[in-house]
Amino acid sequence: MGEIIAGFIMIVIGAVITLKSEALFHFVGRIAWAEEHLGVEGGSRVFIKLIGIGLIVLGILVGTGTFGDIITDIFSSGGRIGG
């Protein structure tokens, strides 16, 4: 039950970050690394949205209980998932 709640919270936070990325951008300002390496105008805004989307995906994995399985498979089988 705790995984479902944690996953739901992560999804909600990720959605808020993604939907309110402009307000968050004005709060934190430009992110130099993102502006330099993402190769698009407004790299900071894209980076903030990517963080939000990543958190949503991570929340889905945690909520469904597959995050632990994926991590276990990666680190216990020499990097081969499922085997």
mmCIF file of the N, C-alpha and C atoms, coordinates in Angstrom:
data_MODEL
# 
_entry.id   MODEL 
# 
loop_
_atom_site.group_PDB 
_atom_site.id 
_atom_site.type_symbol 
_atom_site.label_atom_id 
_atom_site.label_alt_id 
_atom_site.label_comp_id 
_atom_site.label_asym_id 
_atom_site.label_entity_id 
_atom_site.label_seq_id 
_atom_site.pdbx_PDB_ins_code 
_atom_site.Cartn_x 
_atom_site.Cartn_y 
_atom_site.Cartn_z 
_atom_site.occupancy 
_atom_site.B_iso_or_equiv 
_atom_site.pdbx_formal_charge 
_atom_site.auth_seq_id 
_atom_site.auth_comp_id 
_atom_site.auth_asym_id 
_atom_site.auth_atom_id 
_atom_site.pdbx_PDB_model_num 
ATOM 1   N N  . MET A 1 1  ? 0.823  -1.202  0.000   1.00 0.00 ? 1  MET A N  1 
ATOM 2   C CA . MET A 1 1  ? 0.000  0.000   0.000   1.00 0.00 ? 1  MET A CA 1 
ATOM 3   C C  . MET A 1 1  ? 0.861  1.258   0.000   1.00 0.00 ? 1  MET A C  1 
ATOM 4   N N  . GLY A 1 2  ? 1.991  1.175   0.718   1.00 0.00 ? 2  GLY A N  1 
ATOM 5   C CA . GLY A 1 2  ? 2.889  2.323   0.794   1.00 0.00 ? 2  GLY A CA 1 
ATOM 6   C C  . GLY A 1 2  ? 3.492  2.684   -0.551  1.00 0.00 ? 2  GLY A C  1 
ATOM 7   N N  . GLU A 1 3  ? 3.767  1.656   -1.382  1.00 0.00 ? 3  GLU A N  1 
ATOM 8   C CA . GLU A 1 3  ? 4.314  1.918   -2.711  1.00 0.00 ? 3  GLU A CA 1 
ATOM 9   C C  . GLU A 1 3  ? 3.311  2.673   -3.576  1.00 0.00 ? 3  GLU A C  1 
ATOM 10  N N  . ILE A 1 4  ? 2.056  2.331   -3.453  1.00 0.00 ? 4  ILE A N  1 
ATOM 11  C CA . ILE A 1 4  ? 1.018  2.992   -4.246  1.00 0.00 ? 4  ILE A CA 1 
ATOM 12  C C  . ILE A 1 4  ? 0.913  4.462   -3.855  1.00 0.00 ? 4  ILE A C  1 
ATOM 13  N N  . ILE A 1 5  ? 0.931  4.733   -2.566  1.00 0.00 ? 5  ILE A N  1 
ATOM 14  C CA . ILE A 1 5  ? 0.839  6.116   -2.085  1.00 0.00 ? 5  ILE A CA 1 
ATOM 15  C C  . ILE A 1 5  ? 2.068  6.906   -2.514  1.00 0.00 ? 5  ILE A C  1 
ATOM 16  N N  . ALA A 1 6  ? 3.260  6.315   -2.349  1.00 0.00 ? 6  ALA A N  1 
ATOM 17  C CA . ALA A 1 6  ? 4.491  6.997   -2.753  1.00 0.00 ? 6  ALA A CA 1 
ATOM 18  C C  . ALA A 1 6  ? 4.479  7.277   -4.253  1.00 0.00 ? 6  ALA A C  1 
ATOM 19  N N  . GLY A 1 7  ? 4.048  6.305   -5.042  1.00 0.00 ? 7  GLY A N  1 
ATOM 20  C CA . GLY A 1 7  ? 3.970  6.492   -6.484  1.00 0.00 ? 7  GLY A CA 1 
ATOM 21  C C  . GLY A 1 7  ? 2.992  7.585   -6.864  1.00 0.00 ? 7  GLY A C  1 
ATOM 22  N N  . PHE A 1 8  ? 1.841  7.616   -6.202  1.00 0.00 ? 8  PHE A N  1 
ATOM 23  C CA . PHE A 1 8  ? 0.842  8.647   -6.477  1.00 0.00 ? 8  PHE A CA 1 
ATOM 24  C C  . PHE A 1 8  ? 1.383  10.033  -6.148  1.00 0.00 ? 8  PHE A C  1 
ATOM 25  N N  . ILE A 1 9  ? 2.068  10.158  -5.018  1.00 0.00 ? 9  ILE A N  1 
ATOM 26  C CA . ILE A 1 9  ? 2.651  11.446  -4.625  1.00 0.00 ? 9  ILE A CA 1 
ATOM 27  C C  . ILE A 1 9  ? 3.690  11.890  -5.654  1.00 0.00 ? 9  ILE A C  1 
ATOM 28  N N  . MET A 1 10 ? 4.516  10.961  -6.115  1.00 0.00 ? 10 MET A N  1 
ATOM 29  C CA . MET A 1 10 ? 5.527  11.294  -7.117  1.00 0.00 ? 10 MET A CA 1 
ATOM 30  C C  . MET A 1 10 ? 4.879  11.734  -8.429  1.00 0.00 ? 10 MET A C  1 
ATOM 31  N N  . ILE A 1 11 ? 3.804  11.075  -8.823  1.00 0.00 ? 11 ILE A N  1 
ATOM 32  C CA . ILE A 1 11 ? 3.095  11.447  -10.048 1.00 0.00 ? 11 ILE A CA 1 
ATOM 33  C C  . ILE A 1 11 ? 2.514  12.847  -9.919  1.00 0.00 ? 11 ILE A C  1 
ATOM 34  N N  . VAL A 1 12 ? 1.905  13.148  -8.784  1.00 0.00 ? 12 VAL A N  1 
ATOM 35  C CA . VAL A 1 12 ? 1.308  14.470  -8.577  1.00 0.00 ? 12 VAL A CA 1 
ATOM 36  C C  . VAL A 1 12 ? 2.385  15.549  -8.597  1.00 0.00 ? 12 VAL A C  1 
ATOM 37  N N  . ILE A 1 13 ? 3.496  15.327  -7.888  1.00 0.00 ? 13 ILE A N  1 
ATOM 38  C CA . ILE A 1 13 ? 4.581  16.315  -7.868  1.00 0.00 ? 13 ILE A CA 1 
ATOM 39  C C  . ILE A 1 13 ? 5.152  16.498  -9.274  1.00 0.00 ? 13 ILE A C  1 
ATOM 40  N N  . GLY A 1 14 ? 5.354  15.403  -10.003 1.00 0.00 ? 14 GLY A N  1 
ATOM 41  C CA . GLY A 1 14 ? 5.851  15.490  -11.373 1.00 0.00 ? 14 GLY A CA 1 
ATOM 42  C C  . GLY A 1 14 ? 4.906  16.259  -12.278 1.00 0.00 ? 14 GLY A C  1 
ATOM 43  N N  . ALA A 1 15 ? 3.606  16.038  -12.117 1.00 0.00 ? 15 ALA A N  1 
ATOM 44  C CA . ALA A 1 15 ? 2.620  16.757  -12.925 1.00 0.00 ? 15 ALA A CA 1 
ATOM 45  C C  . ALA A 1 15 ? 2.638  18.246  -12.610 1.00 0.00 ? 15 ALA A C  1 
ATOM 46  N N  . VAL A 1 16 ? 2.747  18.589  -11.338 1.00 0.00 ? 16 VAL A N  1 
ATOM 47  C CA . VAL A 1 16 ? 2.800  20.003  -10.951 1.00 0.00 ? 16 VAL A CA 1 
ATOM 48  C C  . VAL A 1 16 ? 4.054  20.656  -11.524 1.00 0.00 ? 16 VAL A C  1 
ATOM 49  N N  . ILE A 1 17 ? 5.199  19.977  -11.426 1.00 0.00 ? 17 ILE A N  1 
ATOM 50  C CA . ILE A 1 17 ? 6.441  20.519  -11.983 1.00 0.00 ? 17 ILE A CA 1 
ATOM 51  C C  . ILE A 1 17 ? 6.293  20.738  -13.488 1.00 0.00 ? 17 ILE A C  1 
ATOM 52  N N  . THR A 1 18 ? 5.712  19.774  -14.188 1.00 0.00 ? 18 THR A N  1 
ATOM 53  C CA . THR A 1 18 ? 5.557  19.875  -15.634 1.00 0.00 ? 18 THR A CA 1 
ATOM 54  C C  . THR A 1 18 ? 4.576  20.981  -16.013 1.00 0.00 ? 18 THR A C  1 
ATOM 55  N N  . LEU A 1 19 ? 3.455  21.045  -15.335 1.00 0.00 ? 19 LEU A N  1 
ATOM 56  C CA . LEU A 1 19 ? 2.435  22.035  -15.683 1.00 0.00 ? 19 LEU A CA 1 
ATOM 57  C C  . LEU A 1 19 ? 2.803  23.445  -15.252 1.00 0.00 ? 19 LEU A C  1 
ATOM 58  N N  . LYS A 1 20 ? 3.530  23.577  -14.165 1.00 0.00 ? 20 LYS A N  1 
ATOM 59  C CA . LYS A 1 20 ? 3.909  24.895  -13.641 1.00 0.00 ? 20 LYS A CA 1 
ATOM 60  C C  . LYS A 1 20 ? 5.389  25.189  -13.895 1.00 0.00 ? 20 LYS A C  1 
ATOM 61  N N  . SER A 1 21 ? 5.925  24.683  -15.007 1.00 0.00 ? 21 SER A N  1 
ATOM 62  C CA . SER A 1 21 ? 7.354  24.837  -15.281 1.00 0.00 ? 21 SER A CA 1 
ATOM 63  C C  . SER A 1 21 ? 7.754  26.300  -15.468 1.00 0.00 ? 21 SER A C  1 
ATOM 64  N N  . GLU A 1 22 ? 6.884  27.110  -16.027 1.00 0.00 ? 22 GLU A N  1 
ATOM 65  C CA . GLU A 1 22 ? 7.217  28.526  -16.227 1.00 0.00 ? 22 GLU A CA 1 
ATOM 66  C C  . GLU A 1 22 ? 7.368  29.241  -14.890 1.00 0.00 ? 22 GLU A C  1 
ATOM 67  N N  . ALA A 1 23 ? 6.462  29.006  -13.966 1.00 0.00 ? 23 ALA A N  1 
ATOM 68  C CA . ALA A 1 23 ? 6.574  29.621  -12.638 1.00 0.00 ? 23 ALA A CA 1 
ATOM 69  C C  . ALA A 1 23 ? 7.817  29.113  -11.918 1.00 0.00 ? 23 ALA A C  1 
ATOM 70  N N  . LEU A 1 24 ? 8.102  27.832  -12.051 1.00 0.00 ? 24 LEU A N  1 
ATOM 71  C CA . LEU A 1 24 ? 9.296  27.262  -11.430 1.00 0.00 ? 24 LEU A CA 1 
ATOM 72  C C  . LEU A 1 24 ? 10.553 27.848  -12.063 1.00 0.00 ? 24 LEU A C  1 
ATOM 73  N N  . PHE A 1 25 ? 10.533 28.069  -13.381 1.00 0.00 ? 25 PHE A N  1 
ATOM 74  C CA . PHE A 1 25 ? 11.662 28.695  -14.065 1.00 0.00 ? 25 PHE A CA 1 
ATOM 75  C C  . PHE A 1 25 ? 11.917 30.091  -13.519 1.00 0.00 ? 25 PHE A C  1 
ATOM 76  N N  . HIS A 1 26 ? 10.864 30.868  -13.316 1.00 0.00 ? 26 HIS A N  1 
ATOM 77  C CA . HIS A 1 26 ? 11.033 32.220  -12.772 1.00 0.00 ? 26 HIS A CA 1 
ATOM 78  C C  . HIS A 1 26 ? 11.549 32.178  -11.342 1.00 0.00 ? 26 HIS A C  1 
ATOM 79  N N  . PHE A 1 27 ? 11.242 31.119  -10.606 1.00 0.00 ? 27 PHE A N  1 
ATOM 80  C CA . PHE A 1 27 ? 11.709 30.980  -9.226  1.00 0.00 ? 27 PHE A CA 1 
ATOM 81  C C  . PHE A 1 27 ? 13.187 30.601  -9.173  1.00 0.00 ? 27 PHE A C  1 
ATOM 82  N N  . VAL A 1 28 ? 13.619 29.647  -9.994  1.00 0.00 ? 28 VAL A N  1 
ATOM 83  C CA . VAL A 1 28 ? 15.007 29.165  -9.930  1.00 0.00 ? 28 VAL A CA 1 
ATOM 84  C C  . VAL A 1 28 ? 15.932 29.868  -10.913 1.00 0.00 ? 28 VAL A C  1 
ATOM 85  N N  . GLY A 1 29 ? 15.395 30.473  -11.955 1.00 0.00 ? 29 GLY A N  1 
ATOM 86  C CA . GLY A 1 29 ? 16.238 31.147  -12.933 1.00 0.00 ? 29 GLY A CA 1 
ATOM 87  C C  . GLY A 1 29 ? 16.803 30.186  -13.966 1.00 0.00 ? 29 GLY A C  1 
ATOM 88  N N  . ARG A 1 30 ? 17.718 30.718  -14.775 1.00 0.00 ? 30 ARG A N  1 
ATOM 89  C CA . ARG A 1 30 ? 18.336 29.906  -15.825 1.00 0.00 ? 30 ARG A CA 1 
ATOM 90  C C  . ARG A 1 30 ? 19.265 28.866  -15.221 1.00 0.00 ? 30 ARG A C  1 
ATOM 91  N N  . ILE A 1 31 ? 19.284 27.691  -15.828 1.00 0.00 ? 31 ILE A N  1 
ATOM 92  C CA . ILE A 1 31 ? 20.175 26.608  -15.420 1.00 0.00 ? 31 ILE A CA 1 
ATOM 93  C C  . ILE A 1 31 ? 21.248 26.521  -16.497 1.00 0.00 ? 31 ILE A C  1 
ATOM 94  N N  . ALA A 1 32 ? 22.472 26.927  -16.138 1.00 0.00 ? 32 ALA A N  1 
ATOM 95  C CA . ALA A 1 32 ? 23.545 27.063  -17.125 1.00 0.00 ? 32 ALA A CA 1 
ATOM 96  C C  . ALA A 1 32 ? 23.821 25.754  -17.864 1.00 0.00 ? 32 ALA A C  1 
ATOM 97  N N  . TRP A 1 33 ? 23.858 24.647  -17.137 1.00 0.00 ? 33 TRP A N  1 
ATOM 98  C CA . TRP A 1 33 ? 24.147 23.362  -17.771 1.00 0.00 ? 33 TRP A CA 1 
ATOM 99  C C  . TRP A 1 33 ? 23.098 23.032  -18.827 1.00 0.00 ? 33 TRP A C  1 
ATOM 100 N N  . ALA A 1 34 ? 21.844 23.249  -18.499 1.00 0.00 ? 34 ALA A N  1 
ATOM 101 C CA . ALA A 1 34 ? 20.758 22.925  -19.426 1.00 0.00 ? 34 ALA A CA 1 
ATOM 102 C C  . ALA A 1 34 ? 20.805 23.826  -20.658 1.00 0.00 ? 34 ALA A C  1 
ATOM 103 N N  . GLU A 1 35 ? 21.074 25.095  -20.459 1.00 0.00 ? 35 GLU A N  1 
ATOM 104 C CA . GLU A 1 35 ? 21.150 26.027  -21.579 1.00 0.00 ? 35 GLU A CA 1 
ATOM 105 C C  . GLU A 1 35 ? 22.277 25.633  -22.531 1.00 0.00 ? 35 GLU A C  1 
ATOM 106 N N  . GLU A 1 36 ? 23.380 25.153  -21.981 1.00 0.00 ? 36 GLU A N  1 
ATOM 107 C CA . GLU A 1 36 ? 24.544 24.808  -22.794 1.00 0.00 ? 36 GLU A CA 1 
ATOM 108 C C  . GLU A 1 36 ? 24.399 23.454  -23.482 1.00 0.00 ? 36 GLU A C  1 
ATOM 109 N N  . HIS A 1 37 ? 23.879 22.461  -22.787 1.00 0.00 ? 37 HIS A N  1 
ATOM 110 C CA . HIS A 1 37 ? 23.932 21.093  -23.291 1.00 0.00 ? 37 HIS A CA 1 
ATOM 111 C C  . HIS A 1 37 ? 22.661 20.586  -23.975 1.00 0.00 ? 37 HIS A C  1 
ATOM 112 N N  . LEU A 1 38 ? 21.530 21.180  -23.760 1.00 0.00 ? 38 LEU A N  1 
ATOM 113 C CA . LEU A 1 38 ? 20.309 20.653  -24.373 1.00 0.00 ? 38 LEU A CA 1 
ATOM 114 C C  . LEU A 1 38 ? 20.145 21.094  -25.822 1.00 0.00 ? 38 LEU A C  1 
ATOM 115 N N  . GLY A 1 39 ? 20.859 22.124  -26.225 1.00 0.00 ? 39 GLY A N  1 
ATOM 116 C CA . GLY A 1 39 ? 20.888 22.502  -27.626 1.00 0.00 ? 39 GLY A CA 1 
ATOM 117 C C  . GLY A 1 39 ? 19.612 23.115  -28.164 1.00 0.00 ? 39 GLY A C  1 
ATOM 118 N N  . VAL A 1 40 ? 18.768 23.606  -27.298 1.00 0.00 ? 40 VAL A N  1 
ATOM 119 C CA . VAL A 1 40 ? 17.554 24.285  -27.746 1.00 0.00 ? 40 VAL A CA 1 
ATOM 120 C C  . VAL A 1 40 ? 17.450 25.621  -27.025 1.00 0.00 ? 40 VAL A C  1 
ATOM 121 N N  . GLU A 1 41 ? 16.749 26.550  -27.647 1.00 0.00 ? 41 GLU A N  1 
ATOM 122 C CA . GLU A 1 41 ? 16.477 27.819  -26.974 1.00 0.00 ? 41 GLU A CA 1 
ATOM 123 C C  . GLU A 1 41 ? 15.506 27.544  -25.837 1.00 0.00 ? 41 GLU A C  1 
ATOM 124 N N  . GLY A 1 42 ? 15.800 28.046  -24.664 1.00 0.00 ? 42 GLY A N  1 
ATOM 125 C CA . GLY A 1 42 ? 14.961 27.765  -23.505 1.00 0.00 ? 42 GLY A CA 1 
ATOM 126 C C  . GLY A 1 42 ? 15.273 26.419  -22.889 1.00 0.00 ? 42 GLY A C  1 
ATOM 127 N N  . GLY A 1 43 ? 16.542 26.054  -22.870 1.00 0.00 ? 43 GLY A N  1 
ATOM 128 C CA . GLY A 1 43 ? 16.956 24.764  -22.344 1.00 0.00 ? 43 GLY A CA 1 
ATOM 129 C C  . GLY A 1 43 ? 16.569 24.550  -20.896 1.00 0.00 ? 43 GLY A C  1 
ATOM 130 N N  . SER A 1 44 ? 16.527 25.630  -20.119 1.00 0.00 ? 44 SER A N  1 
ATOM 131 C CA . SER A 1 44 ? 16.146 25.502  -18.711 1.00 0.00 ? 44 SER A CA 1 
ATOM 132 C C  . SER A 1 44 ? 14.698 25.064  -18.573 1.00 0.00 ? 44 SER A C  1 
ATOM 133 N N  . ARG A 1 45 ? 13.846 25.626  -19.400 1.00 0.00 ? 45 ARG A N  1 
ATOM 134 C CA . ARG A 1 45 ? 12.429 25.242  -19.352 1.00 0.00 ? 45 ARG A CA 1 
ATOM 135 C C  . ARG A 1 45 ? 12.247 23.782  -19.761 1.00 0.00 ? 45 ARG A C  1 
ATOM 136 N N  . VAL A 1 46 ? 12.962 23.360  -20.791 1.00 0.00 ? 46 VAL A N  1 
ATOM 137 C CA . VAL A 1 46 ? 12.898 21.966  -21.236 1.00 0.00 ? 46 VAL A CA 1 
ATOM 138 C C  . VAL A 1 46 ? 13.406 21.045  -20.134 1.00 0.00 ? 46 VAL A C  1 
ATOM 139 N N  . PHE A 1 47 ? 14.501 21.424  -19.485 1.00 0.00 ? 47 PHE A N  1 
ATOM 140 C CA . PHE A 1 47 ? 15.084 20.622  -18.414 1.00 0.00 ? 47 PHE A CA 1 
ATOM 141 C C  . PHE A 1 47 ? 14.098 20.456  -17.261 1.00 0.00 ? 47 PHE A C  1 
ATOM 142 N N  . ILE A 1 48 ? 13.422 21.533  -16.893 1.00 0.00 ? 48 ILE A N  1 
ATOM 143 C CA . ILE A 1 48 ? 12.439 21.465  -15.807 1.00 0.00 ? 48 ILE A CA 1 
ATOM 144 C C  . ILE A 1 48 ? 11.299 20.524  -16.194 1.00 0.00 ? 48 ILE A C  1 
ATOM 145 N N  . LYS A 1 49 ? 10.829 20.618  -17.438 1.00 0.00 ? 49 LYS A N  1 
ATOM 146 C CA . LYS A 1 49 ? 9.764  19.711  -17.894 1.00 0.00 ? 49 LYS A CA 1 
ATOM 147 C C  . LYS A 1 49 ? 10.239 18.263  -17.908 1.00 0.00 ? 49 LYS A C  1 
ATOM 148 N N  . LEU A 1 50 ? 11.491 18.026  -18.320 1.00 0.00 ? 50 LEU A N  1 
ATOM 149 C CA . LEU A 1 50 ? 12.030 16.663  -18.325 1.00 0.00 ? 50 LEU A CA 1 
ATOM 150 C C  . LEU A 1 50 ? 12.118 16.089  -16.916 1.00 0.00 ? 50 LEU A C  1 
ATOM 151 N N  . ILE A 1 51 ? 12.472 16.927  -15.948 1.00 0.00 ? 51 ILE A N  1 
ATOM 152 C CA . ILE A 1 51 ? 12.494 16.470  -14.557 1.00 0.00 ? 51 ILE A CA 1 
ATOM 153 C C  . ILE A 1 51 ? 11.088 16.052  -14.130 1.00 0.00 ? 51 ILE A C  1 
ATOM 154 N N  . GLY A 1 52 ? 10.087 16.869  -14.464 1.00 0.00 ? 52 GLY A N  1 
ATOM 155 C CA . GLY A 1 52 ? 8.707  16.538  -14.119 1.00 0.00 ? 52 GLY A CA 1 
ATOM 156 C C  . GLY A 1 52 ? 8.237  15.252  -14.770 1.00 0.00 ? 52 GLY A C  1 
ATOM 157 N N  . ILE A 1 53 ? 8.527  15.086  -16.060 1.00 0.00 ? 53 ILE A N  1 
ATOM 158 C CA . ILE A 1 53 ? 8.119  13.874  -16.769 1.00 0.00 ? 53 ILE A CA 1 
ATOM 159 C C  . ILE A 1 53 ? 8.846  12.657  -16.207 1.00 0.00 ? 53 ILE A C  1 
ATOM 160 N N  . GLY A 1 54 ? 10.136 12.822  -15.901 1.00 0.00 ? 54 GLY A N  1 
ATOM 161 C CA . GLY A 1 54 ? 10.895 11.724  -15.300 1.00 0.00 ? 54 GLY A CA 1 
ATOM 162 C C  . GLY A 1 54 ? 10.325 11.301  -13.966 1.00 0.00 ? 54 GLY A C  1 
ATOM 163 N N  . LEU A 1 55 ? 9.893  12.283  -13.178 1.00 0.00 ? 55 LEU A N  1 
ATOM 164 C CA . LEU A 1 55 ? 9.298  11.973  -11.881 1.00 0.00 ? 55 LEU A CA 1 
ATOM 165 C C  . LEU A 1 55 ? 7.961  11.254  -12.046 1.00 0.00 ? 55 LEU A C  1 
ATOM 166 N N  . ILE A 1 56 ? 7.200  11.622  -13.062 1.00 0.00 ? 56 ILE A N  1 
ATOM 167 C CA . ILE A 1 56 ? 5.942  10.924  -13.345 1.00 0.00 ? 56 ILE A CA 1 
ATOM 168 C C  . ILE A 1 56 ? 6.215  9.465   -13.704 1.00 0.00 ? 56 ILE A C  1 
ATOM 169 N N  . VAL A 1 57 ? 7.179  9.227   -14.585 1.00 0.00 ? 57 VAL A N  1 
ATOM 170 C CA . VAL A 1 57 ? 7.519  7.854   -14.987 1.00 0.00 ? 57 VAL A CA 1 
ATOM 171 C C  . VAL A 1 57 ? 8.013  7.061   -13.784 1.00 0.00 ? 57 VAL A C  1 
ATOM 172 N N  . LEU A 1 58 ? 8.886  7.674   -12.985 1.00 0.00 ? 58 LEU A N  1 
ATOM 173 C CA . LEU A 1 58 ? 9.391  7.008   -11.788 1.00 0.00 ? 58 LEU A CA 1 
ATOM 174 C C  . LEU A 1 58 ? 8.250  6.693   -10.821 1.00 0.00 ? 58 LEU A C  1 
ATOM 175 N N  . GLY A 1 59 ? 7.298  7.619   -10.680 1.00 0.00 ? 59 GLY A N  1 
ATOM 176 C CA . GLY A 1 59 ? 6.145  7.389   -9.820  1.00 0.00 ? 59 GLY A CA 1 
ATOM 177 C C  . GLY A 1 59 ? 5.291  6.225   -10.288 1.00 0.00 ? 59 GLY A C  1 
ATOM 178 N N  . ILE A 1 60 ? 5.132  6.098   -11.605 1.00 0.00 ? 60 ILE A N  1 
ATOM 179 C CA . ILE A 1 60 ? 4.379  4.960   -12.143 1.00 0.00 ? 60 ILE A CA 1 
ATOM 180 C C  . ILE A 1 60 ? 5.099  3.658   -11.826 1.00 0.00 ? 60 ILE A C  1 
ATOM 181 N N  . LEU A 1 61 ? 6.415  3.647   -12.008 1.00 0.00 ? 61 LEU A N  1 
ATOM 182 C CA . LEU A 1 61 ? 7.190  2.435   -11.715 1.00 0.00 ? 61 LEU A CA 1 
ATOM 183 C C  . LEU A 1 61 ? 7.122  2.068   -10.238 1.00 0.00 ? 61 LEU A C  1 
ATOM 184 N N  . VAL A 1 62 ? 7.236  3.062   -9.367  1.00 0.00 ? 62 VAL A N  1 
ATOM 185 C CA . VAL A 1 62 ? 7.170  2.800   -7.926  1.00 0.00 ? 62 VAL A CA 1 
ATOM 186 C C  . VAL A 1 62 ? 5.772  2.333   -7.542  1.00 0.00 ? 62 VAL A C  1 
ATOM 187 N N  . GLY A 1 63 ? 4.756  3.017   -8.045  1.00 0.00 ? 63 GLY A N  1 
ATOM 188 C CA . GLY A 1 63 ? 3.376  2.684   -7.693  1.00 0.00 ? 63 GLY A CA 1 
ATOM 189 C C  . GLY A 1 63 ? 2.949  1.299   -8.127  1.00 0.00 ? 63 GLY A C  1 
ATOM 190 N N  . THR A 1 64 ? 3.485  0.830   -9.245  1.00 0.00 ? 64 THR A N  1 
ATOM 191 C CA . THR A 1 64 ? 3.127  -0.503  -9.724  1.00 0.00 ? 64 THR A CA 1 
ATOM 192 C C  . THR A 1 64 ? 4.047  -1.588  -9.183  1.00 0.00 ? 64 THR A C  1 
ATOM 193 N N  . GLY A 1 65 ? 5.080  -1.177  -8.476  1.00 0.00 ? 65 GLY A N  1 
ATOM 194 C CA . GLY A 1 65 ? 5.996  -2.139  -7.871  1.00 0.00 ? 65 GLY A CA 1 
ATOM 195 C C  . GLY A 1 65 ? 7.057  -2.670  -8.809  1.00 0.00 ? 65 GLY A C  1 
ATOM 196 N N  . THR A 1 66 ? 7.183  -2.095  -9.988  1.00 0.00 ? 66 THR A N  1 
ATOM 197 C CA . THR A 1 66 ? 8.171  -2.587  -10.943 1.00 0.00 ? 66 THR A CA 1 
ATOM 198 C C  . THR A 1 66 ? 9.531  -1.927  -10.801 1.00 0.00 ? 66 THR A C  1 
ATOM 199 N N  . PHE A 1 67 ? 9.616  -0.805  -10.106 1.00 0.00 ? 67 PHE A N  1 
ATOM 200 C CA . PHE A 1 67 ? 10.898 -0.115  -9.941  1.00 0.00 ? 67 PHE A CA 1 
ATOM 201 C C  . PHE A 1 67 ? 11.911 -1.010  -9.239  1.00 0.00 ? 67 PHE A C  1 
ATOM 202 N N  . GLY A 1 68 ? 11.504 -1.630  -8.156  1.00 0.00 ? 68 GLY A N  1 
ATOM 203 C CA . GLY A 1 68 ? 12.404 -2.518  -7.418  1.00 0.00 ? 68 GLY A CA 1 
ATOM 204 C C  . GLY A 1 68 ? 12.842 -3.702  -8.248  1.00 0.00 ? 68 GLY A C  1 
ATOM 205 N N  . ASP A 1 69 ? 11.923 -4.248  -9.042  1.00 0.00 ? 69 ASP A N  1 
ATOM 206 C CA . ASP A 1 69 ? 12.257 -5.380  -9.908  1.00 0.00 ? 69 ASP A CA 1 
ATOM 207 C C  . ASP A 1 69 ? 13.293 -4.984  -10.958 1.00 0.00 ? 69 ASP A C  1 
ATOM 208 N N  . ILE A 1 70 ? 13.113 -3.810  -11.542 1.00 0.00 ? 70 ILE A N  1 
ATOM 209 C CA . ILE A 1 70 ? 14.052 -3.343  -12.564 1.00 0.00 ? 70 ILE A CA 1 
ATOM 210 C C  . ILE A 1 70 ? 15.431 -3.124  -11.960 1.00 0.00 ? 70 ILE A C  1 
ATOM 211 N N  . ILE A 1 71 ? 15.491 -2.454  -10.815 1.00 0.00 ? 71 ILE A N  1 
ATOM 212 C CA . ILE A 1 71 ? 16.780 -2.204  -10.161 1.00 0.00 ? 71 ILE A CA 1 
ATOM 213 C C  . ILE A 1 71 ? 17.447 -3.520  -9.774  1.00 0.00 ? 71 ILE A C  1 
ATOM 214 N N  . THR A 1 72 ? 16.676 -4.451  -9.237  1.00 0.00 ? 72 THR A N  1 
ATOM 215 C CA . THR A 1 72 ? 17.233 -5.757  -8.866  1.00 0.00 ? 72 THR A CA 1 
ATOM 216 C C  . THR A 1 72 ? 17.777 -6.482  -10.089 1.00 0.00 ? 72 THR A C  1 
ATOM 217 N N  . ASP A 1 73 ? 17.032 -6.483  -11.180 1.00 0.00 ? 73 ASP A N  1 
ATOM 218 C CA . ASP A 1 73 ? 17.497 -7.149  -12.398 1.00 0.00 ? 73 ASP A CA 1 
ATOM 219 C C  . ASP A 1 73 ? 18.770 -6.511  -12.942 1.00 0.00 ? 73 ASP A C  1 
ATOM 220 N N  . ILE A 1 74 ? 18.835 -5.198  -12.926 1.00 0.00 ? 74 ILE A N  1 
ATOM 221 C CA . ILE A 1 74 ? 20.013 -4.515  -13.461 1.00 0.00 ? 74 ILE A CA 1 
ATOM 222 C C  . ILE A 1 74 ? 21.255 -4.844  -12.647 1.00 0.00 ? 74 ILE A C  1 
ATOM 223 N N  . PHE A 1 75 ? 21.144 -4.799  -11.332 1.00 0.00 ? 75 PHE A N  1 
ATOM 224 C CA . PHE A 1 75 ? 22.329 -4.950  -10.500 1.00 0.00 ? 75 PHE A CA 1 
ATOM 225 C C  . PHE A 1 75 ? 22.646 -6.392  -10.111 1.00 0.00 ? 75 PHE A C  1 
ATOM 226 N N  . SER A 1 76 ? 21.727 -7.317  -10.320 1.00 0.00 ? 76 SER A N  1 
ATOM 227 C CA . SER A 1 76 ? 22.015 -8.691  -9.911  1.00 0.00 ? 76 SER A CA 1 
ATOM 228 C C  . SER A 1 76 ? 22.398 -9.603  -11.070 1.00 0.00 ? 76 SER A C  1 
ATOM 229 N N  . SER A 1 77 ? 22.127 -9.195  -12.291 1.00 0.00 ? 77 SER A N  1 
ATOM 230 C CA . SER A 1 77 ? 22.404 -10.083 -13.423 1.00 0.00 ? 77 SER A CA 1 
ATOM 231 C C  . SER A 1 77 ? 23.476 -9.521  -14.349 1.00 0.00 ? 77 SER A C  1 
ATOM 232 N N  . GLY A 1 78 ? 24.315 -8.655  -13.829 1.00 0.00 ? 78 GLY A N  1 
ATOM 233 C CA . GLY A 1 78 ? 25.370 -8.106  -14.664 1.00 0.00 ? 78 GLY A CA 1 
ATOM 234 C C  . GLY A 1 78 ? 24.877 -7.152  -15.728 1.00 0.00 ? 78 GLY A C  1 
ATOM 235 N N  . GLY A 1 79 ? 23.747 -6.508  -15.491 1.00 0.00 ? 79 GLY A N  1 
ATOM 236 C CA . GLY A 1 79 ? 23.219 -5.536  -16.429 1.00 0.00 ? 79 GLY A CA 1 
ATOM 237 C C  . GLY A 1 79 ? 22.244 -6.095  -17.442 1.00 0.00 ? 79 GLY A C  1 
ATOM 238 N N  . ARG A 1 80 ? 21.963 -7.376  -17.423 1.00 0.00 ? 80 ARG A N  1 
ATOM 239 C CA . ARG A 1 80 ? 21.021 -7.980  -18.362 1.00 0.00 ? 80 ARG A CA 1 
ATOM 240 C C  . ARG A 1 80 ? 19.648 -8.041  -17.710 1.00 0.00 ? 80 ARG A C  1 
ATOM 241 N N  . ILE A 1 81 ? 18.722 -7.284  -18.230 1.00 0.00 ? 81 ILE A N  1 
ATOM 242 C CA . ILE A 1 81 ? 17.379 -7.261  -17.664 1.00 0.00 ? 81 ILE A CA 1 
ATOM 243 C C  . ILE A 1 81 ? 16.673 -8.567  -18.009 1.00 0.00 ? 81 ILE A C  1 
ATOM 244 N N  . GLY A 1 82 ? 16.080 -9.172  -16.986 1.00 0.00 ? 82 GLY A N  1 
ATOM 245 C CA . GLY A 1 82 ? 15.305 -10.383 -17.182 1.00 0.00 ? 82 GLY A CA 1 
ATOM 246 C C  . GLY A 1 82 ? 16.115 -11.666 -17.199 1.00 0.00 ? 82 GLY A C  1 
ATOM 247 N N  . GLY A 1 83 ? 17.396 -11.563 -16.884 1.00 0.00 ? 83 GLY A N  1 
ATOM 248 C CA . GLY A 1 83 ? 18.077 -12.800 -17.028 1.00 0.00 ? 83 GLY A CA 1 
ATOM 249 C C  . GLY A 1 83 ? 19.124 -13.137 -16.085 1.00 0.00 ? 83 GLY A C  1 
# 
